[in-house]
């Protein structure tokens, strides 16, 4: 009995509109500031996700969002100098 090959981990397409970058990002609707702290793969769907946390005195929540939503739908814009 042979063990099947594991499902390949999807890698962002270099021709895609986004280039994953660490750093600070501002949510365009709420104006909240977030820091990308990691990139991961969502277990159930094998979709690449962004792991990010809210910066500020009120919340330090950690979130995930599919890379396609974070970068391609343009909900966030990168901030050069967050502070």
QUIUR-V92350 format. One record per residue. N is the residue number from 1. RES is the residue in one small letter. NEAR is the number of other C-alpha atoms within 8 Angstrom. Layout:
n->[N,N]
res->[RES,RES]
near->[NEAR,NEAR]
This chain:
n->[1,2,3,4,5,6,7,8,9,10,11,12,13,14,15,16,17,18,19,20,21,22,23,24,25,26,27,28,29,30,31,32,33,34,35,36,37,38,39,40,41,42,43,44,45,46,47,48,49,50,51,52,53,54,55,56,57,58,59,60,61,62,63,64,65,66,67,68,69,70,71,72,73,74,75,76,77,78,79,80,81,82,83]
res->[x,x,x,x,x,x,x,x,x,x,x,x,x,x,x,x,x,x,x,x,x,x,x,x,x,x,x,x,x,x,x,x,x,x,x,x,x,x,x,x,x,x,x,x,x,x,x,x,x,x,x,x,x,x,x,x,x,x,x,x,x,x,x,x,x,x,x,x,x,x,x,x,x,x,x,x,x,x,x,x,x,x,x]
near->[2,3,4,4,4,4,4,4,6,7,5,6,5,5,4,7,6,6,7,6,5,8,9,13,12,12,12,9,5,5,7,9,12,12,12,14,9,8,9,8,9,9,6,4,5,9,9,13,12,13,13,12,12,12,10,7,5,4,7,9,6,8,7,8,9,10,11,7,10,12,13,9,7,8,10,10,9,8,9,5,5,6,2]
